[in-house]
Amino acid sequence: MAAQRIQVRPAAHSGILGVGAYRPRRVVSNDEVCRRLDSTPEWIESRSGIVSRRFAGPEETLCAMAVAAAGAALQHAGVTPDAVGCVIVASMSNLVQTPPLAVLVADEIGAGRAAAFDLSGACAGFCHALAVAGDTVRAGEVRYVLVIGVERMTDIIDPADRGVAFMFADGAGAVLVGPTSAPAIGPVVRGANGAFREALRMSASWAEFGADPQRERPVMRMDGRRVFRWAVEEVVTAGRQALRDAGLGVSDLAAFVPHQANLRMIDVLADRLELPAHVVVARDVVTAGNTSAASIPMALRRLLDNSAAAPGGPALLFGFGAGLNYAGQVVLLPAGGARR
């Protein structure tokens, strides 16, 4: 019997066409955080580099923030919602297991017939989702994919936990991935090390909480020093690999947009990667805090708004977090302003 063949579409190229972000209205200073935390504004800033962050109000739900960021990305790209064939939402703070948040977002933006699913990769979730989107467009399955990172980290932290409460915040970022004339999303480099899983985890499962409502509500716990050491070692090695896989060196980069964990970590990563002075390093964490899966697209939008890096230049994106897991790739930056 002759071997059967499966027909596949010819490979195309893909890239980021538009970037959008949503920042909650409420700005929270270090002074305000310290009203519920045994700390000082000076200690917080010296420890993390964070000066302020945004906390979402009751009406700023995950869906509402994701819809706002998605709409901004579509406007930037000049693409209408009905052209979107797939929506991927990366989040670690969605407390509703079903239906997928992406389905709700797709319906709200007017892309109700698009494929839609969620991806849980913690702070690395956006880069994992971006890789899926790039491959989906390259395979010719759909023309446009919306990738959204959105978090309400304030829903899953203990505001009195001195180790994490000052770091985390809320927000959303989105990119529209579509066809390009040349490759504009490089190969993803990703991995995980479960041996470090206790360094960043939930304090209990919802099943345990349901069985004993008197116990502490599940919140995020973190061994910051252990995560810091792991991230510096893994991200530097993997980041260099992502550059090699894209056929570039550090001197070719226009920007470095890592997960906005804290300013100290960002600066150490930039130093260990030996980035030249011309490479713009995203430091959105100073006024946005750590927004987990939302942090990279939010930081990317900030760079474009500030015209800090030239359109078309290569940027190394890299996410890392709970698991502990990581993912990153080199992308070409889209134009800064809205397309007309």
C-alpha positions as CSV (number, residue, x, y, z in Angstrom):
1,M,0.0,0.0,0.0
2,A,1.4,3.4,-1.0
3,A,2.3,5.8,1.8
4,Q,-0.4,8.5,2.3
5,R,0.5,12.1,2.3
6,I,-1.0,15.0,4.2
7,Q,-1.4,18.3,2.4
8,V,0.0,21.3,4.2
9,R,0.0,25.0,3.3
10,P,3.2,26.6,2.2
11,A,5.1,28.4,5.0
12,A,4.8,32.1,5.2
13,H,6.4,34.8,7.4
14,S,4.9,36.4,10.5
15,G,5.6,39.4,12.7
16,I,4.2,41.8,15.2
17,L,2.0,44.4,13.4
18,G,0.5,46.2,16.3
19,V,1.0,46.7,20.1
20,G,-1.5,47.9,22.7
21,A,-1.7,48.3,26.4
22,Y,-4.1,49.1,29.2
23,R,-3.0,50.6,32.5
24,P,-5.5,50.8,35.3
25,R,-6.5,54.3,36.4
26,R,-5.4,54.0,40.0
27,V,-1.8,54.9,40.6
28,V,-0.5,53.4,43.9
29,S,2.7,54.9,45.4
30,N,5.1,53.2,47.7
31,D,3.8,55.3,50.5
32,E,0.3,53.8,50.0
33,V,1.6,50.3,49.9
34,C,3.4,50.8,53.2
35,R,0.2,51.6,55.0
36,R,-0.5,47.8,54.9
37,L,3.1,46.6,54.8
38,D,5.9,46.6,57.3
39,S,8.3,48.4,55.1
40,T,9.3,51.9,54.0
41,P,9.1,53.6,50.5
42,E,12.9,53.9,50.5
43,W,13.4,50.2,51.1
44,I,10.9,49.2,48.4
45,E,12.6,51.4,45.8
46,S,16.1,50.3,46.7
47,R,15.0,46.7,46.7
48,S,13.0,46.6,43.5
49,G,13.4,50.0,41.7
50,I,9.6,50.3,41.8
51,V,8.3,53.8,42.5
52,S,4.6,53.2,41.7
53,R,2.3,50.7,40.2
54,R,-1.4,50.4,39.0
55,F,-4.1,48.6,40.8
56,A,-7.3,47.7,39.0
57,G,-10.7,48.8,40.2
58,P,-13.8,46.5,40.5
59,E,-14.9,47.4,36.9
60,E,-11.4,46.8,35.5
61,T,-11.8,43.1,35.1
62,L,-9.4,40.8,33.3
63,C,-11.8,40.8,30.4
64,A,-12.3,44.6,30.3
65,M,-8.5,45.3,30.5
66,A,-7.8,42.6,27.8
67,V,-10.4,44.1,25.5
68,A,-9.0,47.6,25.9
69,A,-5.4,46.4,25.2
70,A,-6.6,44.3,22.2
71,G,-8.5,47.2,20.7
72,A,-5.4,49.4,21.0
73,A,-3.2,46.7,19.2
74,L,-5.8,46.4,16.4
75,Q,-5.9,50.2,16.0
76,H,-2.1,50.4,15.9
77,A,-2.0,47.8,13.2
78,G,-5.0,49.2,11.2
79,V,-6.8,45.9,11.3
80,T,-10.5,45.4,12.0
81,P,-11.6,42.8,14.6
82,D,-13.5,40.7,12.1
83,A,-10.2,39.9,10.4
84,V,-8.8,38.2,13.6
85,G,-8.8,34.4,13.2
86,C,-7.4,33.5,16.7
87,V,-7.2,35.0,20.1
88,I,-4.7,33.7,22.8
89,V,-4.8,35.1,26.3
90,A,-1.9,34.5,28.7
91,S,-2.7,35.0,32.4
92,M,-2.0,33.4,35.8
93,S,-4.5,35.4,37.8
94,N,-7.8,34.3,36.2
95,L,-9.9,32.8,39.0
96,V,-12.6,31.6,36.6
97,Q,-11.6,28.3,35.1
98,T,-14.2,28.2,32.3
99,P,-15.2,29.4,29.8
100,P,-11.7,30.5,28.6
101,L,-11.1,34.2,29.0
102,A,-10.0,34.4,25.4
103,V,-13.5,33.3,24.2
104,L,-15.0,36.2,26.2
105,V,-12.5,38.7,24.9
106,A,-12.9,37.6,21.2
107,D,-16.7,38.1,21.6
108,E,-16.3,41.5,23.2
109,I,-14.0,42.9,20.5
110,G,-16.2,41.6,17.6
111,A,-14.2,38.5,16.7
112,G,-16.7,36.1,18.0
113,R,-16.0,33.4,15.4
114,A,-12.3,33.4,16.0
115,A,-10.6,30.4,17.6
116,A,-9.8,31.4,21.2
117,F,-8.0,29.7,24.1
118,D,-6.0,30.6,27.2
119,L,-2.4,29.8,28.0
120,S,-1.0,29.4,31.5
121,G,2.7,30.1,31.6
122,A,2.9,32.6,34.5
123,C,5.4,35.4,33.7
124,A,6.7,33.6,30.7
125,G,3.2,33.2,29.3
126,F,3.3,36.0,26.8
127,C,6.4,34.8,25.0
128,H,5.0,31.2,24.9
129,A,1.8,32.6,23.4
130,L,3.7,34.8,20.9
131,A,5.6,31.7,19.7
132,V,2.3,29.9,19.1
133,A,0.8,32.9,17.3
134,G,3.8,33.3,15.0
135,D,3.8,29.6,14.1
136,T,0.0,29.7,13.5
137,V,0.3,32.6,11.0
138,R,3.4,31.0,9.3
139,A,1.4,27.8,8.8
140,G,-1.3,29.7,7.0
141,E,-4.0,28.6,9.4
142,V,-5.2,32.2,10.0
143,R,-4.1,35.6,8.9
144,Y,-4.1,37.4,12.2
145,V,-3.7,36.3,15.8
146,L,-4.2,38.5,18.8
147,V,-1.9,37.7,21.8
148,I,-2.9,39.3,25.1
149,G,-1.2,39.2,28.4
150,V,-3.5,40.3,31.2
151,E,-3.2,40.2,35.0
152,R,-4.9,41.3,38.2
153,M,-2.1,40.2,40.4
154,T,-3.7,42.0,43.3
155,D,-6.3,39.2,43.4
156,I,-3.7,36.6,44.2
157,I,-1.3,38.2,46.6
158,D,-1.4,38.9,50.3
159,P,-1.2,42.7,50.7
160,A,0.6,42.2,54.0
161,D,3.3,39.9,52.6
162,R,6.5,41.9,52.8
163,G,8.2,39.7,50.2
164,V,5.7,40.2,47.3
165,A,3.0,42.8,48.0
166,F,5.1,45.8,46.9
167,M,6.1,44.2,43.6
168,F,3.0,43.0,41.9
169,A,0.4,45.0,40.0
170,D,-2.4,44.9,37.4
171,G,-2.6,45.7,33.7
172,A,-2.8,44.3,30.1
173,G,-0.8,44.3,27.0
174,A,-1.5,42.9,23.5
175,V,0.1,42.4,20.1
176,L,-1.4,41.6,16.8
177,V,0.6,39.0,14.8
178,G,0.1,38.8,11.1
179,P,1.9,38.1,7.8
180,T,5.1,39.9,6.9
181,S,7.3,40.0,3.8
182,A,10.3,38.7,5.7
183,P,10.7,36.8,9.0
184,A,10.0,39.1,12.0
185,I,9.6,36.6,14.9
186,G,12.6,34.5,15.6
187,P,12.7,30.9,16.9
188,V,11.5,30.6,20.5
189,V,13.9,29.3,23.2
190,R,12.1,27.8,26.2
191,G,12.5,25.5,29.1
192,A,11.5,24.7,32.7
193,N,13.0,23.4,35.9
194,G,10.5,21.8,38.2
195,A,13.2,21.4,40.9
196,F,12.7,25.0,41.7
197,R,8.8,24.9,41.7
198,E,8.6,25.7,45.4
199,A,10.4,29.1,44.9
200,L,7.2,30.6,43.3
201,R,3.9,28.9,44.0
202,M,0.4,29.3,45.4
203,S,0.1,28.7,49.2
204,A,-2.6,26.1,48.8
205,S,-5.0,24.8,46.2
206,W,-8.6,25.9,45.8
207,A,-9.7,22.4,46.6
208,E,-7.9,22.6,50.0
209,F,-9.4,26.0,50.6
210,G,-12.9,24.7,49.7
211,A,-12.5,21.8,52.1
212,D,-11.5,24.1,55.0
213,P,-12.7,27.7,54.5
214,Q,-11.1,28.6,57.8
215,R,-7.7,28.2,56.3
216,E,-5.8,31.0,54.5
217,R,-7.2,31.9,51.1
218,P,-4.7,30.7,48.4
219,V,-2.2,33.4,47.6
220,M,1.2,33.6,45.8
221,R,4.3,32.9,47.8
222,M,7.8,33.6,46.5
223,D,11.4,33.0,47.5
224,G,12.8,36.1,45.8
225,R,16.5,35.3,46.2
226,R,16.1,31.8,44.8
227,V,14.1,33.1,41.8
228,F,16.7,35.9,41.2
229,R,19.6,33.4,41.2
230,W,17.8,31.0,38.9
231,A,16.6,33.7,36.5
232,V,20.0,35.3,36.1
233,E,21.6,32.0,35.2
234,E,18.9,30.6,32.9
235,V,17.9,33.8,31.1
236,V,21.4,34.9,30.2
237,T,22.2,31.5,28.7
238,A,18.8,31.1,26.9
239,G,18.8,34.7,25.8
240,R,22.2,34.2,24.0
241,Q,20.7,31.1,22.4
242,A,17.7,33.0,21.1
243,L,20.1,35.5,19.5
244,R,22.1,32.7,17.9
245,D,19.0,31.0,16.6
246,A,17.9,34.3,15.0
247,G,21.4,34.7,13.5
248,L,22.2,37.9,15.5
249,G,24.6,39.1,18.1
250,V,24.0,41.5,21.0
251,S,25.5,44.3,18.9
252,D,22.6,43.8,16.4
253,L,19.9,44.5,19.0
254,A,17.9,47.7,19.1
255,A,16.2,46.8,22.4
256,F,16.0,44.3,25.2
257,V,12.5,43.8,26.7
258,P,12.6,41.3,29.5
259,H,9.8,40.4,31.9
260,Q,9.5,43.4,34.2
261,A,10.2,41.5,37.5
262,N,12.2,44.2,39.2
263,L,14.7,46.8,38.2
264,R,17.7,45.2,39.9
265,M,17.1,41.9,38.0
266,I,16.6,43.7,34.7
267,D,19.9,45.6,35.2
268,V,21.8,42.5,36.1
269,L,20.5,40.6,33.1
270,A,21.5,43.5,30.8
271,D,24.9,43.6,32.3
272,R,25.4,39.8,32.1
273,L,24.3,39.8,28.4
274,E,26.9,42.5,27.8
275,L,24.5,44.7,25.9
276,P,26.2,47.6,24.1
277,A,25.2,51.1,25.1
278,H,23.0,51.7,22.1
279,V,20.6,48.8,23.1
280,V,17.5,50.3,24.8
281,V,16.5,48.3,27.9
282,A,12.9,48.4,28.9
283,R,12.4,49.5,32.5
284,D,8.6,49.9,32.6
285,V,8.6,48.2,36.0
286,V,9.5,51.5,37.7
287,T,6.0,52.9,37.3
288,A,4.1,49.7,36.4
289,G,5.3,47.2,38.9
290,N,5.4,43.5,38.0
291,T,2.4,42.6,35.9
292,S,3.5,39.0,35.2
293,A,2.3,37.9,31.7
294,A,1.3,41.5,30.8
295,S,4.6,43.0,31.5
296,I,6.4,42.5,28.2
297,P,3.8,43.8,25.9
298,M,3.1,46.7,28.2
299,A,6.8,47.6,28.3
300,L,7.0,47.2,24.5
301,R,4.2,49.7,24.1
302,R,6.0,52.1,26.4
303,L,9.2,51.9,24.2
304,L,7.2,52.6,21.1
305,D,5.4,55.5,22.7
306,N,8.7,57.0,23.8
307,S,10.3,56.4,20.4
308,A,13.1,54.8,22.3
309,A,14.0,52.2,19.7
310,A,13.8,52.5,15.9
311,P,11.0,50.6,14.1
312,G,12.2,47.5,12.4
313,G,15.0,47.0,14.8
314,P,15.5,43.6,16.5
315,A,14.4,43.3,20.1
316,L,15.0,40.4,22.4
317,L,11.9,39.6,24.4
318,F,12.3,37.2,27.4
319,G,9.8,36.0,30.0
320,F,10.5,33.9,33.1
321,G,8.6,32.9,36.2
322,A,6.8,30.3,38.1
323,G,7.5,26.7,37.3
324,L,10.2,27.8,37.1
325,N,9.9,28.3,33.3
326,Y,11.1,30.6,30.6
327,A,10.5,31.6,27.0
328,G,12.0,34.2,24.7
329,Q,12.6,35.2,21.1
330,V,13.9,38.0,18.9
331,V,11.3,40.1,17.1
332,L,11.4,43.0,14.8
333,L,9.8,46.1,16.3
334,P,6.7,47.5,14.6
335,A,6.2,51.1,13.8
336,G,5.5,53.3,16.9
337,G,2.4,55.2,15.9
338,A,-1.0,54.0,14.6
339,R,-1.1,52.9,11.0
340,R,-3.4,54.8,8.7
